[in-house]
Amino acid sequence: MIIKRDKQFNILPSHVGLRKYILYYNIVFPEKGMFMTQYTLMPNACGTLSIAFDGSSIIAELWGATTIPISLGAEPNNYRVLLLIQLSPYGLYQITRQSQAELADKRLSLADIDNELFNSLCQAFVISKTVIDLANTCERVLYRRMEKHVISDALLLASTVISDSHGQVQVKEVARQSSYSERQLNRLFLTQIGMNIKSYARVIRFNYVLKHIQKSPCFFATLSQQAGYFDQAHFDKDFKAISGVTPQEYLKTMSDFYYDGTEIYNRISSKEE
């Protein structure tokens, strides 16, 4: 078990060869009161592997891709060490080979889904003495799941088109560029990401909005136009439908907890170039 730590939050990049599927590792050493009751994970279409030690046992979970807010509250304060392996939207399918439609918006015991992966990651957690040791040992475990590429090339192309447009692209245009029908794409997205293509685009646009709220929180009218909404009323309605709160409420009570995995990924990548 880790006996040496550098800081409370330790964000480490995945190996460049794995980064299509694994964005980064976050190794956290919670302290009393560090996480507040309003701590909520906003939808981001990504899966996560979570391994935690509470002082007596290891709790390993698989979190499916999220389309709704997930309230964690002060729960992480109960752990001594928490490892979050942040995956790309299709990373969980590459690792598990299981239909993501059955996992979306769920927190499940990793042992129930993949006992081999559960045992391997728990062993990594037990034998590692530093945060670097832990990340590197997990890399070796997960690398074995990456040797055979199982993600559809059409899905990779379609998700890139959606991400590059910040979710502001018509489904028919995505289908045209990928040379797949909308029905075929929906089937791929449901199986390999966990939601249909329209929902995926909606979540991507929502995260584009969240990212910019952090930078210019007072200009909601301008932001709604940048995000492709008809007007601010539609912007406010869609934001609340996805997050459960208005943009103003989010900014007031929850924005301190926003985590932009893409931005972390880009920052890490730029340092390596």
C-alpha positions in Angstrom: 0.0 0.0 0.0 1.2 3.5 -0.8 3.3 4.9 2.0 4.7 7.9 0.3 2.7 10.8 -1.1 3.5 14.1 -2.7 0.2 16.0 -2.5 -3.5 15.4 -2.0 -4.3 15.3 -5.7 -1.8 13.5 -8.0 -2.8 13.6 -11.7 -0.6 11.4 -13.8 -0.8 10.9 -17.6 -1.4 7.5 -19.2 1.3 6.2 -21.6 0.9 7.9 -24.9 0.1 4.5 -26.5 -2.9 4.1 -24.2 -4.2 7.6 -24.2 -6.8 6.9 -26.8 -8.6 4.9 -24.1 -7.1 6.1 -20.8 -6.9 9.8 -20.2 -5.2 10.0 -16.9 -4.9 8.7 -13.4 -5.9 10.7 -10.4 -4.6 9.4 -7.0 -6.2 11.3 -4.1 -5.5 11.3 -0.4 -8.7 12.7 1.1 -8.7 14.5 4.4 -11.6 15.2 6.7 -13.9 17.9 5.2 -12.0 18.0 1.9 -15.1 17.0 -0.1 -18.3 18.9 0.6 -21.9 17.6 0.5 -22.6 19.3 -2.9 -19.7 17.5 -4.7 -21.3 16.2 -7.9 -19.9 14.5 -11.0 -21.5 16.1 -14.0 -22.3 14.0 -17.2 -19.3 13.6 -19.4 -19.9 10.4 -21.4 -16.8 8.8 -19.9 -16.4 5.7 -17.9 -14.2 5.5 -14.8 -12.5 2.8 -12.8 -12.4 3.6 -9.1 -10.3 1.8 -6.5 -10.4 3.0 -2.9 -8.9 1.9 0.5 -10.9 2.9 3.6 -8.4 1.6 6.2 -9.6 -2.0 6.3 -10.7 -3.0 2.8 -10.4 -2.2 -0.9 -13.5 -1.0 -2.7 -13.2 -1.4 -6.5 -16.0 0.0 -8.8 -16.7 0.5 -12.4 -18.6 3.7 -13.2 -20.4 3.6 -16.6 -20.5 6.6 -18.9 -22.6 9.3 -17.4 -25.6 11.1 -18.9 -26.9 12.4 -15.6 -25.3 14.0 -12.5 -23.9 11.6 -10.0 -23.8 12.9 -6.4 -20.8 11.8 -4.4 -21.1 14.3 -1.6 -18.6 13.8 1.2 -18.2 10.1 0.4 -14.6 10.3 -0.7 -13.7 11.7 2.8 -14.1 8.1 4.1 -11.2 6.8 2.1 -7.5 7.0 2.9 -6.5 6.6 -0.7 -8.6 6.9 -3.9 -7.5 6.0 -7.4 -9.6 7.2 -10.3 -8.7 5.9 -13.7 -10.4 8.3 -16.1 -11.2 6.7 -19.4 -12.1 8.1 -22.8 -15.8 7.7 -23.9 -15.0 4.4 -25.5 -12.2 3.3 -23.2 -14.5 1.2 -21.0 -15.7 -0.8 -24.0 -12.1 -1.5 -25.1 -11.3 -2.7 -21.6 -14.4 -4.8 -20.8 -15.7 -5.7 -24.3 -19.2 -5.5 -22.8 -22.2 -3.5 -24.1 -21.9 -0.1 -22.5 -25.7 0.5 -22.7 -26.0 -1.9 -19.7 -23.4 0.1 -17.7 -24.3 3.7 -18.4 -25.1 5.9 -15.4 -24.4 3.0 -13.0 -21.8 2.3 -10.2 -21.1 -1.4 -10.2 -18.8 -3.7 -8.3 -15.8 -4.3 -10.6 -15.5 -7.9 -9.3 -19.1 -8.5 -10.6 -18.2 -7.2 -14.0 -14.6 -8.4 -14.5 -13.2 -10.4 -11.7 -9.8 -10.8 -13.4 -9.4 -7.0 -13.8 -10.6 -6.6 -10.2 -7.9 -8.9 -8.8 -5.2 -7.4 -10.9 -6.0 -3.8 -10.0 -6.4 -4.6 -6.3 -3.0 -6.3 -6.4 -1.5 -3.2 -8.0 -3.1 -1.2 -5.2 -1.6 -3.4 -2.5 2.0 -3.7 -3.8 2.6 -0.1 -4.8 4.6 2.1 -2.5 4.3 5.5 -4.3 1.8 7.2 -6.6 4.2 6.6 -9.6 4.4 2.9 -8.7 0.6 2.7 -8.7 0.1 4.4 -12.0 2.9 2.3 -13.7 1.5 -1.0 -12.3 -2.0 -0.1 -13.5 -0.5 0.7 -16.9 0.9 -2.8 -17.2 -2.4 -4.3 -16.2 -4.5 -2.3 -18.6 -2.0 -2.5 -21.5 -2.9 -6.1 -21.9 -6.5 -5.0 -22.6 -5.3 -2.7 -25.4 -3.4 -5.2 -27.6 -6.4 -6.0 -29.7 -8.2 -3.0 -31.0 -12.0 -3.5 -30.7 -13.4 0.0 -31.2 -15.1 0.6 -34.5 -13.2 3.0 -36.8 -16.6 4.5 -37.8 -17.3 5.3 -34.2 -13.8 6.9 -33.7 -14.4 9.1 -36.7 -18.0 10.0 -35.7 -17.0 10.9 -32.1 -14.1 13.1 -33.4 -16.5 15.0 -35.7 -18.8 15.6 -32.7 -16.0 16.6 -30.4 -14.4 19.0 -32.9 -17.8 20.7 -33.4 -18.3 20.8 -29.6 -21.5 18.8 -30.1 -22.9 21.3 -32.5 -23.4 19.1 -35.5 -26.4 17.4 -37.0 -26.6 13.6 -36.8 -27.1 13.3 -40.5 -23.8 15.2 -41.1 -22.0 12.9 -38.8 -23.5 9.9 -40.7 -22.4 11.4 -44.0 -18.8 11.9 -42.9 -18.5 8.4 -41.4 -20.3 6.7 -44.4 -22.6 4.9 -41.9 -26.3 5.2 -41.6 -27.8 7.0 -38.5 -29.2 3.6 -37.4 -25.8 1.9 -37.6 -24.1 4.8 -35.8 -26.7 4.7 -33.0 -26.1 1.0 -32.6 -22.3 1.5 -32.3 -22.7 4.4 -29.9 -25.0 2.5 -27.6 -22.8 -0.6 -27.6 -19.4 1.1 -27.4 -20.1 4.3 -25.5 -23.4 3.7 -23.7 -25.7 6.3 -25.3 -27.1 7.1 -28.7 -25.3 9.6 -30.9 -27.7 12.4 -30.2 -27.3 12.1 -26.4 -23.5 11.9 -26.9 -23.5 15.1 -28.9 -25.7 16.7 -26.2 -23.3 15.8 -23.4 -20.3 17.0 -25.4 -22.0 20.4 -25.9 -22.9 20.5 -22.2 -19.3 20.0 -21.3 -18.2 22.7 -23.7 -20.6 25.0 -21.8 -19.3 24.0 -18.4 -15.7 24.6 -19.5 -16.5 28.1 -20.6 -18.6 28.9 -17.6 -15.5 28.6 -15.6 -13.8 31.2 -17.7 -16.5 33.8 -18.3 -19.4 33.0 -15.9 -21.3 36.2 -16.3 -21.9 36.1 -20.0 -24.6 33.4 -20.4 -26.2 35.1 -23.3 -23.0 35.1 -25.3 -22.2 31.6 -24.2 -25.6 30.3 -25.3 -24.9 31.7 -28.8 -21.4 30.2 -28.9 -22.9 26.8 -27.9 -25.4 26.9 -30.8 -28.6 27.5 -28.8 -31.5 29.4 -30.3 -31.6 31.8 -27.3 -30.7 31.9 -23.7 -34.1 30.4 -22.6 -33.3 27.3 -24.6 -29.8 27.3 -23.1 -31.1 27.5 -19.6 -33.7 24.8 -20.1 -31.2 22.3 -21.6 -28.6 23.0 -19.0 -31.1 22.3 -16.2 -32.4 19.2 -17.9 -28.9 17.7 -18.0 -27.4 19.0 -14.7 -30.5 19.4 -12.5 -29.7 23.0 -11.8 -29.7 26.3 -13.7 -26.5 27.8 -14.9 -26.7 30.4 -12.2 -27.2 27.8 -9.5 -24.4 25.7 -10.8 -22.0 28.6 -10.8 -23.0 29.5 -7.2 -22.8 26.1 -5.6 -21.0 23.5 -7.8 -18.5 25.1 -10.2 -15.6 24.6 -7.8 -15.9 20.9 -8.4 -15.8 21.0 -12.2 -13.3 18.6 -13.7 -12.4 18.9 -17.3 -10.7 15.7 -18.3 -10.1 16.8 -21.8 -8.3 19.9 -20.6 -6.1 17.9 -18.3 -5.4 15.5 -21.2 -4.4 18.4 -23.5 -2.2 20.0 -20.9 -0.4 16.8 -20.2 0.0 16.1 -23.9 1.5 19.6 -24.6 4.1 19.1 -21.9 5.3 15.9 -23.5 5.7 17.3 -27.0 
